[in-house]
Amino acid sequence: MGRVLKILAVWAVACWLTGAQAASWRQVPVPGAQVSDLVVLRDGLLYAGTNNGVYRSSDAGNTWTPTQSVSPSRTFLRLHVVDQDPQRLVALTIDEAKPDGRAIETSRDGGATWQVTQTDLRFATTGGFASHPSLPGVVLFFNVGLTLRSEDGGLTWSYLSPSQSKKNIFAVRDQPSRFIATTSYYDRLFESNDGGLSWTHLEMQPPLPVGDYLSFEQDPGQPATLYFASYRFGGQVAASGSIDTQTGAVTLFSDACGCSHVRVVADPHRARRLVAPSVAFDPDSLAVLGRPFRESLDGGATWHELGGLERKIDDDYRWYFDPTQQSRIYLPTAGAGIYRSDNDGQTFSPRYAGMNAGVVNNLLVDPTSPSDFLVARQLLPMLHTSDGGASFSVVATDFHSDLPVPSEDRSRIARAWTDTSILVGFDNGSFYRSQDGGRSWVRMSSDFPFSDVWTTAIQFAGAGSDKLVVLAEREEDYAKQMYWSGDGGQHWTSTNLGERAFVNRIGSGGDDAGPIYARTESYYSRNALLWMADRFDSAFRFVPMPDPDDFLRWIMSVPDPGNTWRMLAFSDDRSTADRPGQVWETLDAGATWRSLGSTNLIAGILAGVPIIDACDNRTVWEGLSGRVSRDGGRSFRHVDTGIPLLLGRGFQAVCHQGRSHAFATTTGGIAIREPEAADTLLKEGHDP
């Protein structure tokens, strides 16, 4: 029975099978966590819903403990305490390894155990819970176009009549059974006076300004007052203000800061004090210049600067006041646990001790020593290990921890093919070089035009450590550029790929005579762009797919590590169900293609990047739908490790001493498959 691998299905339905003799996999936790929701109770008690379970702190975030003894391997997107009892919790969770993995779960023991009480594939990642002090046990759940109500603290749920989609629901605590709901439409509010059973439209005068991002917060001292902020987008004007939900009257704030208020939050300890996390823009280019905190002490009439953040730590800029300590504030982050301030928000520091669900943006394994690898974390410094993750050392130079922008490739570090101790990485203004496998870094001098282009990926080309290629996008016209350096990154020349080159990856190898690719993995034929240069510092040419049919959808493998002239392409005909998918092979960098036959791999968004194994070119790993092929990509099977994996970004199959070592990022760190003696990856008996 072959050794088998379980891969997490993110977009497709996962099929879980257990191998009788599973290969040796182990999970390596990584410090940190992405906090999706934060519950702040009295006396320093906090609950954090994260990308890998719930963490609890009893000392205001200084230290954290997972509420469950075993990693739940699912994301807790929203948390809510029922009737202010810290033992009674309800949560919105997503377990992407299950076909019905979107659920409401309930705990009666402070998060130690959880019971699924409602599932619905329509549940999205937004929404949340609300309850009213006059209605014990009643919990409302709102999510896109759905509103559910529980009368027993979340154990059972009933769907309310379809109504306007609700974005937030606030309990007006000084008015029995009254709730106010905001919607995704900037000019719509709804009110309920019967505990959420029925809703009526609440008129506002004047209507709220149009904005790209609209947030709402409630004044804890005046529950009938809501504060809103409309994020600046394009030519729109930023706006913020207050809404009196008793009358519908809207008051606009004026803040001559050259910034947009992203959120306006009322201080529960000091009347009329407001804080607005904001973003400052360049008036011409709209480039982000800073992330200041704005403060008002007179209810929004005047504003001044309080402090700010050096970089973005979360998409929503959430802000929580501690109900006990007047000057203490918490900010959830997308990787560093929480930020805490003890001086009214003037300065913040990360607090994540005990959290082991760090978000791994990039994983770089030394192929000559698989126990040696570099881990790039989100919002936290990089880590290096030389003992397979048993211990980590923090890398002092931090250039790879900022939040990614949509569609960004996180290949910010390249390792030389021959001398694997040499690495080069970049941020938005500099290159960095390491000569000791990533333990230490030095900023490089370079003539690269960082101010004129958006840099997306970097790769060494050929033997040695001097030839580098960088893929970038020119800001003035969005044209793709390939930049070349033959002296290790000091001087650069460029090749224009053109406006049609919608590519975001680089492919190359350690052969000086090998090709250089600019590619994207998943696309339709009309956008099926693969560009190739025959050698370093030469012109790129467009390489068409083997079948130009516009109905075909494609997914492209990475180049074969043993032969970079070889790649695989998988096609899926979207016009008919009668035509099976096909797998194609090129041995000459796309000049000619041949069909290897039908495949059960669905191309496009439902499949991850196919990766040809470095030891055995018949074996193809697939990133998202949980399969591996042993026949060159024709037949993929679901396999099992016992560890939930999220492959694709960060997945590597390293060939060391003739055996394949597999690495992958997970929901809480890294999973490593270290082959046993005489292990041949998947035994011949598992072949078709």
C-alpha positions as CSV (number, residue, x, y, z in Angstrom):
1,M,0.0,0.0,0.0
2,G,1.5,3.3,-1.0
3,R,2.4,6.0,1.3
4,V,-0.2,8.7,0.9
5,L,-0.6,12.5,1.4
6,K,-3.7,14.4,2.5
7,I,-4.0,17.8,0.9
8,L,-6.6,20.3,1.9
9,A,-9.3,21.2,-0.6
10,V,-9.8,24.9,-0.6
11,W,-12.1,25.4,-3.5
12,A,-13.2,21.9,-4.3
13,V,-14.9,19.3,-2.1
14,A,-12.3,17.2,-0.3
15,C,-12.4,13.5,-0.2
16,W,-10.7,11.9,2.8
17,L,-9.1,8.5,2.5
18,T,-6.7,6.9,5.0
19,G,-3.6,5.0,3.9
20,A,-2.7,1.8,5.7
21,Q,1.0,2.8,5.9
22,A,1.0,6.6,5.8
23,A,4.4,8.2,5.3
24,S,5.9,10.1,8.2
25,W,4.4,13.6,8.4
26,R,4.8,16.1,11.2
27,Q,3.4,19.5,11.9
28,V,5.6,22.3,12.9
29,P,3.8,25.2,14.7
30,V,4.9,28.7,13.9
31,P,4.5,31.5,16.5
32,G,1.9,34.2,15.7
33,A,-1.8,34.2,14.6
34,Q,-4.2,35.9,12.4
35,V,-7.0,37.3,14.7
36,S,-10.3,37.3,12.9
37,D,-12.3,38.5,15.9
38,L,-11.6,39.6,19.4
39,V,-13.9,39.5,22.4
40,V,-12.8,41.9,25.2
41,L,-14.3,41.2,28.6
42,R,-13.6,42.7,32.0
43,D,-10.5,42.3,34.1
44,G,-8.1,41.5,31.2
45,L,-10.1,38.4,29.9
46,L,-9.9,38.1,26.1
47,Y,-11.0,35.6,23.5
48,A,-9.4,35.6,20.1
49,G,-10.8,33.8,17.1
50,T,-7.9,32.9,14.8
51,N,-7.0,31.1,11.7
52,N,-6.5,28.0,13.8
53,G,-8.9,27.9,16.7
54,V,-9.7,30.1,19.7
55,Y,-7.1,31.5,22.1
56,R,-7.8,32.8,25.6
57,S,-5.9,35.4,27.7
58,S,-6.5,36.3,31.3
59,D,-3.7,38.9,31.5
60,A,-4.9,41.4,28.8
61,G,-3.0,39.6,26.0
62,N,0.4,39.2,27.5
63,T,0.1,35.4,27.2
64,W,-2.4,33.2,25.3
65,T,-3.5,29.6,25.7
66,P,-5.5,27.6,23.1
67,T,-9.0,26.8,24.5
68,Q,-8.8,23.3,22.9
69,S,-6.1,20.7,23.7
70,V,-6.0,19.5,20.1
71,S,-5.6,21.9,17.2
72,P,-9.1,22.4,15.6
73,S,-7.6,23.1,12.2
74,R,-10.3,25.5,11.3
75,T,-10.8,29.3,11.2
76,F,-13.0,31.0,13.8
77,L,-14.2,34.1,12.0
78,R,-16.6,35.5,14.5
79,L,-16.9,35.1,18.3
80,H,-19.7,36.2,20.6
81,V,-20.3,35.8,24.4
82,V,-23.8,34.9,25.3
83,D,-25.4,36.9,28.1
84,Q,-21.9,38.1,29.2
85,D,-21.1,34.6,30.5
86,P,-17.5,33.9,29.4
87,Q,-18.2,30.1,29.4
88,R,-21.0,30.4,26.8
89,L,-19.7,31.2,23.3
90,V,-21.0,31.1,19.8
91,A,-18.8,31.2,16.7
92,L,-18.9,31.3,12.9
93,T,-16.3,28.9,11.6
94,I,-14.9,27.7,8.3
95,D,-13.4,24.3,7.9
96,E,-12.2,24.2,4.3
97,A,-11.5,20.5,4.5
98,K,-15.2,19.6,4.7
99,P,-17.9,20.1,2.1
100,D,-20.3,21.5,4.7
101,G,-17.5,23.3,6.6
102,R,-19.3,26.6,7.1
103,A,-21.0,26.5,10.4
104,I,-22.2,28.1,13.6
105,E,-20.7,26.4,16.6
106,T,-21.5,26.7,20.3
107,S,-19.4,26.1,23.4
108,R,-20.6,25.9,27.0
109,D,-17.2,25.5,28.6
110,G,-15.2,28.5,27.5
111,G,-14.2,27.1,24.2
112,A,-12.8,23.8,25.4
113,T,-15.3,21.9,23.3
114,W,-17.5,23.0,20.5
115,Q,-20.8,21.7,19.0
116,V,-21.9,22.4,15.4
117,T,-25.5,23.7,15.7
118,Q,-26.1,25.0,12.2
119,T,-24.4,24.6,8.8
120,D,-25.2,26.4,5.6
121,L,-23.0,26.7,2.4
122,R,-24.4,30.2,2.0
123,F,-22.5,31.4,5.0
124,A,-19.9,33.9,3.9
125,T,-16.9,35.2,5.8
126,T,-18.7,38.4,6.9
127,G,-21.5,39.1,9.3
128,G,-21.6,38.3,13.0
129,F,-23.7,38.0,16.1
130,A,-25.8,40.3,18.3
131,S,-27.7,40.0,21.5
132,H,-29.8,42.3,23.8
133,P,-29.6,42.4,27.6
134,S,-33.4,42.5,27.8
135,L,-33.6,39.2,25.9
136,P,-31.6,36.4,27.8
137,G,-30.6,33.6,25.6
138,V,-31.6,35.3,22.3
139,V,-28.8,35.6,19.7
140,L,-29.1,37.0,16.2
141,F,-26.8,35.9,13.5
142,F,-26.5,38.0,10.3
143,N,-24.6,36.9,7.2
144,V,-25.0,38.4,3.7
145,G,-28.7,37.9,2.9
146,L,-29.4,35.6,5.9
147,T,-30.7,36.4,9.3
148,L,-31.0,33.7,11.9
149,R,-32.4,33.8,15.5
150,S,-31.7,31.6,18.5
151,E,-33.6,31.6,21.7
152,D,-31.5,29.1,23.6
153,G,-28.0,30.7,23.4
154,G,-27.1,29.3,20.0
155,L,-28.1,25.6,20.4
156,T,-30.9,25.8,17.9
157,W,-31.6,28.3,15.1
158,S,-34.5,29.5,13.0
159,Y,-34.3,31.5,9.8
160,L,-36.2,34.8,9.7
161,S,-38.1,35.9,6.7
162,P,-35.8,37.1,3.9
163,S,-35.0,40.7,4.1
164,Q,-32.4,43.3,3.2
165,S,-28.9,42.0,3.6
166,K,-27.5,43.2,7.0
167,K,-23.9,44.2,7.5
168,N,-24.0,45.0,11.2
169,I,-26.6,44.6,13.9
170,F,-26.4,46.7,17.1
171,A,-28.4,46.3,20.3
172,V,-29.8,49.6,21.6
173,R,-29.3,48.5,25.2
174,D,-31.3,51.3,26.8
175,Q,-34.4,50.4,24.8
176,P,-35.9,46.9,25.3
177,S,-35.8,44.5,22.3
178,R,-34.5,47.3,20.0
179,F,-31.9,46.6,17.3
180,I,-30.4,48.8,14.5
181,A,-29.1,47.1,11.4
182,T,-26.8,48.6,8.8
183,T,-26.7,47.2,5.2
184,S,-24.3,47.0,2.3
185,Y,-26.2,50.0,0.8
186,Y,-24.8,53.3,2.0
187,D,-28.2,54.9,2.4
188,R,-30.1,52.1,4.2
189,L,-30.6,51.4,7.9
190,F,-33.2,49.1,9.4
191,E,-34.7,49.0,12.9
192,S,-36.4,46.3,14.9
193,N,-38.4,46.7,18.1
194,D,-39.3,43.1,18.6
195,G,-36.0,41.4,19.1
196,G,-35.1,41.1,15.4
197,L,-38.3,39.3,14.4
198,S,-39.3,42.1,12.0
199,W,-37.5,45.1,10.5
200,T,-38.6,48.4,9.0
201,H,-36.6,51.0,7.0
202,L,-35.1,53.8,9.0
203,E,-34.9,57.1,7.0
204,M,-31.7,59.1,7.2
205,Q,-31.3,62.8,6.4
206,P,-29.1,63.7,4.7
207,P,-28.2,60.4,3.0
208,L,-24.8,59.0,3.7
209,P,-22.1,59.9,1.1
210,V,-21.1,57.2,-1.4
211,G,-17.9,55.4,-0.4
212,D,-15.9,52.3,-1.2
213,Y,-15.5,51.1,2.4
214,L,-18.2,51.9,4.9
215,S,-17.8,51.0,8.6
216,F,-20.2,51.5,11.5
217,E,-19.6,51.7,15.3
218,Q,-21.9,52.2,18.2
219,D,-21.4,54.7,21.0
220,P,-21.4,52.6,24.2
221,G,-22.5,55.7,26.3
222,Q,-25.3,56.6,23.8
223,P,-26.5,53.3,22.3
224,A,-28.8,55.1,19.9
225,T,-25.9,56.8,18.2
226,L,-23.9,55.2,15.4
227,Y,-20.6,56.5,13.9
228,F,-19.8,55.8,10.3
229,A,-16.7,56.2,8.1
230,S,-16.5,56.1,4.3
231,Y,-13.1,55.2,2.9
232,R,-11.8,57.3,0.1
233,F,-11.7,55.6,-3.3
234,G,-10.7,57.1,-6.6
235,G,-12.3,60.5,-7.0
236,Q,-14.7,60.0,-4.1
237,V,-14.5,62.2,-1.1
238,A,-13.8,60.7,2.3
239,A,-16.6,61.2,4.9
240,S,-17.3,60.3,8.5
241,G,-20.0,61.3,10.9
242,S,-22.7,60.3,13.4
243,I,-26.2,59.0,13.0
244,D,-29.0,59.6,15.6
245,T,-31.0,56.4,15.1
246,Q,-33.9,57.9,17.0
247,T,-34.5,60.6,14.4
248,G,-32.4,59.5,11.5
249,A,-30.4,62.8,11.6
250,V,-26.9,62.6,10.1
251,T,-24.1,64.8,11.2
252,L,-20.9,65.0,9.0
253,F,-17.5,65.5,10.5
254,S,-14.8,67.7,9.1
255,D,-11.1,66.8,9.5
256,A,-8.5,68.7,7.5
257,C,-5.9,65.9,7.7
258,G,-5.6,64.9,4.1
259,C,-6.7,61.5,5.2
260,S,-9.7,59.1,5.3
261,H,-11.2,58.0,8.5
262,V,-11.5,54.2,8.1
263,R,-13.4,53.8,11.4
264,V,-14.7,56.1,14.2
265,V,-14.8,54.6,17.7
266,A,-16.2,56.2,20.9
267,D,-14.3,55.9,24.1
268,P,-16.4,54.2,26.8
269,H,-14.5,55.9,29.6
270,R,-14.6,59.6,28.4
271,A,-17.7,61.2,26.9
272,R,-17.4,62.9,23.5
273,R,-13.9,61.4,22.9
274,L,-13.6,59.7,19.5
275,V,-10.7,58.0,17.8
276,A,-10.5,57.4,14.1
277,P,-7.9,55.0,12.6
278,S,-7.2,56.6,9.2
279,V,-5.2,56.4,6.0
280,A,-3.4,59.4,4.5
281,F,-3.1,59.6,0.7
282,D,-1.1,61.6,-1.8
283,P,-3.6,63.9,-3.4
284,D,-2.4,63.2,-6.9
285,S,-1.3,59.6,-7.1
286,L,-3.5,58.4,-4.2
287,A,-0.5,56.5,-2.8
288,V,-0.7,55.7,0.9
289,L,1.5,58.2,2.9
290,G,0.7,57.0,6.4
291,R,-1.8,55.5,8.8
292,P,-2.5,58.1,11.5
293,F,-4.9,57.8,14.4
294,R,-7.1,60.9,14.6
295,E,-8.6,62.0,17.9
296,S,-11.5,64.3,18.8
297,L,-12.4,65.4,22.3
298,D,-15.5,67.3,21.4
299,G,-17.6,64.7,19.7
300,G,-16.2,65.1,16.2
301,A,-16.2,68.9,15.9
302,T,-12.4,69.2,15.8
303,W,-9.6,66.6,15.3
304,H,-5.9,66.3,16.0
305,E,-3.3,63.5,15.5
306,L,-2.9,61.0,18.3
307,G,-0.3,58.6,16.9
308,G,-0.3,56.0,14.1
309,L,0.9,52.8,12.6
310,E,4.0,52.4,10.5
311,R,2.2,49.8,8.3
312,K,-1.1,48.1,7.7
313,I,-1.8,45.3,10.2
314,D,-5.4,44.4,9.3
315,D,-7.9,45.1,6.5
316,D,-10.6,46.4,8.9
317,Y,-8.6,48.7,11.2
318,R,-10.6,47.4,14.2
319,W,-10.2,49.2,17.6
320,Y,-11.2,47.8,21.0
321,F,-11.2,49.8,24.3
322,D,-10.6,47.8,27.4
323,P,-13.7,48.1,29.6
324,T,-11.7,48.1,32.8
325,Q,-8.4,49.9,32.0
326,Q,-9.1,53.4,30.7
327,S,-5.9,53.9,28.7
328,R,-5.7,50.3,27.3
329,I,-6.6,49.5,23.6
330,Y,-6.4,46.4,21.5
331,L,-6.0,46.0,17.8
332,P,-6.5,42.6,16.1
333,T,-3.8,41.9,13.4
334,A,-3.6,39.6,10.4
335,G,-0.6,37.7,11.7
336,A,1.0,39.1,14.9
337,G,-1.8,38.2,17.3
338,I,-3.0,41.6,18.8
339,Y,-1.4,45.0,19.2
340,R,-1.9,46.5,22.6
341,S,-1.5,50.1,23.8
342,D,-1.3,51.2,27.5
343,N,-1.1,54.9,26.7
344,D,-4.4,55.7,25.0
345,G,-3.2,54.6,21.6
346,Q,0.0,56.7,21.2
347,T,2.1,53.5,20.8
348,F,1.4,49.8,20.3
349,S,3.3,46.6,20.7
350,P,2.5,43.1,19.4
351,R,1.2,40.5,22.0
352,Y,1.2,36.9,20.7
353,A,3.1,34.8,23.3
354,G,1.5,31.3,23.3
355,M,-0.1,31.7,19.9
356,N,1.2,29.1,17.4
357,A,-0.9,29.7,14.3
358,G,1.5,32.0,12.4
359,V,0.6,32.9,8.8
360,V,3.5,31.7,6.6
361,N,3.9,33.8,3.4
362,N,6.9,32.1,2.1
363,L,8.9,28.9,2.9
364,L,12.4,28.4,1.5
365,V,14.0,25.0,2.0
366,D,17.6,24.3,1.3
367,P,17.6,21.4,-1.1
368,T,21.1,20.2,0.0
369,S,19.9,20.1,3.7
370,P,16.1,19.8,4.1
371,S,16.3,20.4,7.8
372,D,17.5,23.9,7.0
373,F,14.8,26.4,5.9
374,L,13.6,30.0,6.2
375,V,10.1,30.9,7.2
376,A,8.6,34.3,6.2
377,R,5.8,35.2,8.5
378,Q,3.0,37.8,8.0
379,L,3.5,40.9,10.2
380,L,6.3,39.2,12.1
381,P,10.1,38.8,11.4
382,M,11.4,35.8,9.5
383,L,12.5,32.7,11.3
384,H,15.4,30.4,10.5
385,T,15.8,26.8,11.5
386,S,18.6,24.3,11.0
387,D,17.0,21.4,12.8
388,G,13.8,20.9,10.9
389,G,11.7,23.3,13.0
390,A,12.6,21.9,16.5
391,S,13.9,25.4,17.2
392,F,13.8,28.7,15.5
393,S,16.0,31.8,15.6
394,V,14.6,35.2,14.6
395,V,16.1,36.9,11.6
396,A,17.0,40.5,12.5
397,T,16.4,42.0,9.0
398,D,12.7,42.2,8.3
399,F,11.6,42.9,4.7
400,H,9.0,40.2,4.0
401,S,6.3,40.6,6.7
402,D,4.0,43.2,5.3
403,L,0.4,42.3,4.3
404,P,0.2,41.1,0.7
405,V,-2.0,43.1,-1.8
406,P,-4.6,41.2,-3.8
407,S,-3.1,38.8,-6.5
408,E,0.5,39.5,-5.2
409,D,2.9,36.6,-5.6
410,R,4.9,36.2,-2.4
411,S,8.0,35.0,-4.1
412,R,10.1,37.8,-2.7
413,I,13.2,35.7,-2.0
414,A,15.3,33.6,-4.4
415,R,17.8,30.9,-3.5
416,A,20.8,30.3,-5.8
417,W,20.7,27.0,-7.6
418,T,24.3,25.9,-7.1
419,D,25.4,27.7,-3.9
420,T,22.3,27.4,-1.8
421,S,23.6,29.5,1.0
422,I,23.1,32.6,-1.1
423,L,19.7,34.2,-1.2
424,V,18.4,37.6,-2.5
425,G,15.1,39.2,-1.5
426,F,13.4,42.5,-1.9
427,D,10.8,44.9,-0.4
428,N,9.3,47.9,-2.1
429,G,12.5,49.9,-2.0
430,S,15.6,47.7,-1.8
431,F,17.3,44.4,-2.4
432,Y,18.8,42.3,0.4
433,R,21.4,39.6,0.2
434,S,22.2,36.7,2.5
435,Q,25.4,34.5,2.3
436,D,24.5,32.2,5.2
437,G,21.2,30.6,4.2
438,G,19.0,33.5,5.4
439,R,20.4,33.8,9.0
440,S,21.5,37.4,8.3
441,W,21.0,39.9,5.5
442,V,22.6,43.0,4.1
443,R,20.9,45.8,2.2
444,M,22.3,46.0,-1.4
445,S,23.1,49.1,-3.4
446,S,21.2,48.9,-6.7
447,D,20.1,51.0,-9.7
448,F,16.7,49.1,-9.9
449,P,13.8,51.5,-10.5
450,F,11.8,50.7,-7.4
451,S,9.9,54.0,-7.6
452,D,8.7,53.4,-11.1
453,V,7.6,49.7,-11.0
454,W,5.7,47.3,-8.8
455,T,8.0,44.3,-8.2
456,T,6.3,40.9,-8.0
457,A,8.8,38.0,-8.2
458,I,12.5,37.2,-8.2
459,Q,14.6,34.2,-9.4
460,F,18.2,33.1,-9.9
461,A,18.9,32.0,-13.4
462,G,21.5,29.4,-14.3
463,A,24.6,28.4,-12.4
464,G,26.4,30.7,-10.0
465,S,25.0,33.5,-7.9
466,D,25.2,36.5,-10.1
467,K,22.4,36.1,-12.6
468,L,19.0,37.4,-11.4
469,V,15.7,38.0,-13.1
470,V,12.9,40.1,-11.6
471,L,9.3,40.4,-12.9
472,A,7.7,43.8,-12.4
473,E,4.9,46.0,-13.6
474,R,5.4,49.5,-14.8
475,E,3.2,51.9,-12.9
476,E,2.7,54.4,-15.7
477,D,1.1,51.9,-18.2
478,Y,0.9,48.6,-16.3
479,A,3.2,46.9,-18.9
480,K,5.0,43.9,-17.6
481,Q,8.8,44.1,-17.5
482,M,11.5,41.5,-17.0
483,Y,14.6,42.9,-15.4
484,W,18.0,41.3,-15.7
485,S,21.1,41.6,-13.6
486,G,24.4,39.8,-14.3
487,D,26.2,41.2,-11.2
488,G,24.1,39.9,-8.4
489,G,21.5,42.7,-8.4
490,Q,23.6,45.9,-8.5
491,H,22.8,46.9,-12.2
492,W,19.7,46.1,-14.2
493,T,18.5,46.1,-17.7
494,S,14.9,45.5,-18.8
495,T,12.8,43.7,-21.4
496,N,9.3,44.8,-22.1
497,L,6.8,41.9,-22.2
498,G,3.9,44.2,-23.4
499,E,0.4,45.0,-22.2
500,R,-1.0,41.5,-22.9
501,A,1.4,39.7,-20.6
502,F,-0.8,39.1,-17.6
503,V,1.9,37.0,-15.8
504,N,3.0,36.9,-12.2
505,R,5.5,34.0,-11.9
506,I,9.1,33.3,-13.0
507,G,10.4,29.9,-14.0
508,S,14.0,29.0,-14.4
509,G,16.7,26.5,-13.4
510,G,20.3,26.0,-12.6
511,D,21.3,25.3,-16.2
512,D,23.0,28.3,-18.0
513,A,21.6,27.1,-21.3
514,G,18.0,26.7,-19.9
515,P,15.1,28.9,-20.7
516,I,13.5,31.7,-18.5
517,Y,9.7,31.7,-18.3
518,A,7.2,34.5,-17.4
519,R,3.9,32.8,-16.7
520,T,0.7,32.5,-14.8
521,E,-0.7,29.3,-13.6
522,S,-4.5,29.5,-14.3
523,Y,-6.2,31.2,-17.2
524,Y,-8.6,31.0,-20.2
525,S,-7.1,30.6,-23.6
526,R,-7.7,34.2,-24.6
527,N,-5.5,35.2,-21.7
528,A,-3.3,32.1,-21.8
529,L,0.0,33.9,-21.7
530,L,3.3,32.0,-21.4
531,W,6.4,34.0,-22.4
532,M,9.8,32.4,-22.8
533,A,13.4,33.6,-23.3
534,D,15.9,31.0,-24.7
535,R,18.6,32.2,-22.4
536,F,19.5,34.8,-19.8
537,D,19.2,38.5,-21.0
538,S,17.5,37.7,-24.3
539,A,14.2,38.7,-25.8
540,F,10.9,37.1,-24.7
541,R,8.5,35.6,-27.1
542,F,4.9,34.6,-26.6
543,V,4.2,30.8,-26.4
544,P,0.7,29.8,-27.3
545,M,-1.1,27.0,-25.7
546,P,-1.4,23.8,-27.8
547,D,-5.1,24.4,-28.4
548,P,-6.2,28.0,-28.8
549,D,-10.0,27.3,-28.3
550,D,-11.4,30.1,-26.3
551,F,-13.6,27.7,-24.3
552,L,-10.7,25.9,-22.8
553,R,-9.4,26.8,-19.4
554,W,-5.8,26.1,-18.6
555,I,-3.5,25.5,-15.6
556,M,0.2,25.4,-16.0
557,S,2.7,23.4,-14.0
558,V,6.0,24.8,-12.7
559,P,9.0,23.7,-14.9
560,D,10.3,20.3,-14.3
561,P,13.2,20.7,-11.7
562,G,15.2,18.0,-13.6
563,N,14.6,19.5,-17.0
564,T,13.4,23.1,-17.2
565,W,12.6,22.7,-20.9
566,R,9.7,20.4,-19.8
567,M,6.4,21.7,-18.5
568,L,2.9,20.3,-18.2
569,A,-0.4,22.1,-19.1
570,F,-3.9,20.9,-18.2
571,S,-6.9,21.9,-20.2
572,D,-10.6,21.9,-19.3
573,D,-13.3,22.5,-22.0
574,R,-15.9,24.7,-20.4
575,S,-18.3,24.4,-23.4
576,T,-19.2,20.8,-23.0
577,A,-19.2,18.0,-20.4
578,D,-18.5,15.4,-23.1
579,R,-14.9,16.3,-23.7
580,P,-12.6,15.2,-20.9
581,G,-9.7,17.3,-19.6
582,Q,-6.4,16.8,-21.3
583,V,-2.8,16.9,-20.1
584,W,-0.2,18.3,-22.4
585,E,3.6,18.1,-22.3
586,T,6.3,20.2,-23.9
587,L,10.0,19.2,-24.0
588,D,11.2,22.3,-25.8
589,A,9.8,25.2,-23.7
590,G,6.5,25.4,-25.5
591,A,7.7,25.3,-29.1
592,T,5.7,22.0,-29.5
593,W,3.2,20.2,-27.4
594,R,1.9,16.7,-27.3
595,S,-1.1,15.3,-25.5
596,L,-0.4,12.7,-22.9
597,G,-4.1,11.8,-22.8
598,S,-7.1,12.6,-20.6
599,T,-6.8,13.8,-17.0
600,N,-9.2,14.0,-14.1
601,L,-7.6,17.3,-13.0
602,I,-10.1,20.2,-13.3
603,A,-8.1,23.2,-14.6
604,G,-8.7,26.7,-13.5
605,I,-9.7,28.1,-10.1
606,L,-10.7,24.7,-8.8
607,A,-7.1,23.3,-9.0
608,G,-3.9,24.4,-7.5
609,V,-0.5,24.7,-9.2
610,P,0.7,21.3,-10.5
611,I,4.2,20.7,-9.2
612,I,6.5,18.1,-10.8
613,D,8.4,16.1,-8.1
614,A,12.1,16.8,-8.0
615,C,13.0,13.1,-7.5
616,D,10.5,11.4,-9.8
617,N,9.2,13.3,-12.8
618,R,6.2,11.0,-13.1
619,T,4.8,12.3,-9.8
620,V,2.8,15.5,-10.0
621,W,1.6,17.2,-6.8
622,E,-1.6,19.3,-7.1
623,G,-2.2,22.2,-4.6
624,L,-5.8,22.7,-3.9
625,S,-8.1,19.8,-4.6
626,G,-6.1,17.3,-2.7
627,R,-4.6,14.9,-5.2
628,V,-1.3,13.4,-6.4
629,S,-0.5,11.7,-9.7
630,R,2.0,9.0,-10.3
631,D,1.6,8.8,-14.1
632,G,2.6,12.2,-15.3
633,G,-0.7,14.0,-14.5
634,R,-3.2,11.7,-16.1
635,S,-4.8,10.3,-12.9
636,F,-4.9,12.2,-9.7
637,R,-6.0,10.6,-6.4
638,H,-6.9,12.1,-3.0
639,V,-4.4,11.0,-0.3
640,D,-4.1,11.4,3.4
641,T,-1.5,12.6,5.9
642,G,-3.7,13.2,9.0
643,I,-2.5,16.8,8.9
644,P,-4.7,19.5,7.2
645,L,-2.6,21.1,4.5
646,L,-2.9,24.2,2.4
647,L,-0.6,23.6,-0.6
648,G,0.2,25.8,-3.6
649,R,2.0,28.8,-2.0
650,G,4.9,27.5,-0.1
651,F,4.6,23.8,-1.2
652,Q,8.0,22.3,-2.1
653,A,9.1,18.8,-3.0
654,V,12.9,18.6,-2.4
655,C,15.0,15.7,-3.7
656,H,17.7,14.9,-1.2
657,Q,19.9,11.8,-1.5
658,G,17.4,10.3,-4.0
659,R,14.3,10.6,-1.8
660,S,11.6,13.2,-1.9
661,H,11.0,15.5,1.1
662,A,7.7,17.4,0.9
663,F,7.0,20.7,2.7
664,A,3.7,22.7,2.9
665,T,2.2,25.6,4.7
666,T,-0.8,24.7,7.0
667,T,-3.5,26.6,8.9
668,G,-1.1,26.8,11.9
669,G,2.4,26.6,10.5
670,I,4.2,24.0,8.4
671,A,3.8,20.3,7.6
672,I,6.9,18.3,6.7
673,R,7.1,14.8,5.2
674,E,10.4,13.2,5.8
675,P,10.7,9.9,3.9
676,E,11.6,6.8,5.8
677,A,14.5,4.5,4.8
678,A,13.9,3.0,1.3
679,D,10.8,5.1,0.9
680,T,10.0,5.6,-2.8
681,L,7.4,8.2,-2.2
682,L,4.5,6.1,-3.4
683,K,5.0,2.4,-3.9
684,E,4.5,0.9,-7.3
685,G,1.4,-0.9,-6.0
686,H,-0.3,2.4,-5.8
687,D,0.2,3.1,-9.5
688,P,-2.7,2.7,-11.9
